[in-house]
Amino acid sequence: MRMDTPPILKLRHLLAAVSGHGKQHLLRVEADLLQTTYLLNKAIEDLSASFISVHDSVTKQQQILDSLIEQHHFNHAETKQLEVFKQNIVNEVNAVITGLQFQDLTSQLLTRTVNHVNGLKDLLQELVTHDEVVELGNEQEQLINFLEEVDRKLHVSSKNLAAGSRPSVKSQDMATGDIELF
């Protein structure tokens, strides 16, 4: 940049450079968040498929066990103990189903975080969106006007971003009703 470049142009170029670096960092954050979302979804799909397979096997095993109990007339203490085990399995199944609900919650949080990253990228873009016309002699006033305009645009963008995100995430828990975080 030339030595006789007006301060307002120097500031605008500096803000544009800061914006460019910030957007690069935000692009990396966004890529990491999207990869995290993918990995989380894949892990939950695999876990759910395995859980369903185990549940199906336990259900078939229970059917055979019920048939054996009916045929062989086990004593009361043995059947009572089997009922305790059966209830424990039901409780554990419900706990796993409840535990799997975190995917919905974390997906909402990751989506919201990506939206915030995109909002920050938009905010940084405001730093480089400006009028290049400079009137010599009143650079200080132009600088103040420029910064006030950037502040106004950033304020509007921040309000729009805040209005678009809910303060909490919700999931319907199959066993106990609504779960709300934050």
Salt bridges, closest charged atoms under 4 A:
ASP4 OD1 - ARG2 NE 2.83
GLU30 OE1 - LYS121 NZ 2.62
ASP46 OD1 - LYS42 NZ 3.12
GLU132 OE2 - HIS130 ND1 3.50
GLU149 OE2 - ARG152 NH2 2.70
GLU180 OE1 - LYS170 NZ 3.82
